[in-house]
Amino acid sequence: MLAAMFVQGGVSALRTPEAHVGPARPVLDAVTPAVHRAVEVSPIEKPPSDETLIRIDAVVKIVGGGMLAFGILPRVAATALAASLVPTTLSAHRFWEEEDPERKRQQEVHFLKNVGLLGGLLIAAADTEGRPSLAWRSRKAAALAAAAASAQAAAVSGSASEVRGRVTGAAHEATGHIAGLAAGLAGAAAAAGSAVAPARPAPAPS
């Protein structure tokens, strides 16, 4: 039901785009500089006419409305329709510029009606049908990545501590072996010195 109005409006604009150029003039004038800049960096030879821009908008409404009606990528379709509805509302229902009270009231009603449609489209664009949203999944992925990084850092720190402990133990063990070896060498040197020292003569009897 939400898509019916967009499909109908898109078909009408596609059949008679020239009839929609006048109401869309404020928005067309606003986007013309951006369109010209885009054409300059694209292979297109000249900017599209106003009627072509109306047709493009009509196609977006028809395709997006059909996708939304049949449940084909509804969030994408609702987002596209919302983006198309904003310029349509700002160009066709400028009630603040109307001087006739009755016409101003009518345009205000249409403006508020489109605001309500925009709210419905935004709800449809945010509806995940019970599945986690992209924002929730992004936060969850970031939390898991942070937890994995912390675990890896802890593992690396633990490995470094273990390596330091092993090196310290090996150094102490090596120091003990060296000290023992030095003591043994000192004892052997003392024994060797005693063996090669000349015997002292016995004292003569008086």
CORFENNOR-V995767 format. One line per field, one symbol per residue. psi: psi as a letter, one per 40 degrees, with the letter a starting at -180 (. if undefined). A space follows every 50 residues. Layout:
# CORFENNOR-V995767
psi = ???
This chain:
# CORFENNOR-V995767
psi = ddeddddddddddddgddeedddeddddddedddddddddeiehdiiiid dddddddddddddddddddefhgddddddddddddddddddefgdeehdh dddddddddddddddddddddddddehefeiiiddddddddddddddddd dddddddddddddddddddddddddddddddddddddddddddddehihh iiiii.
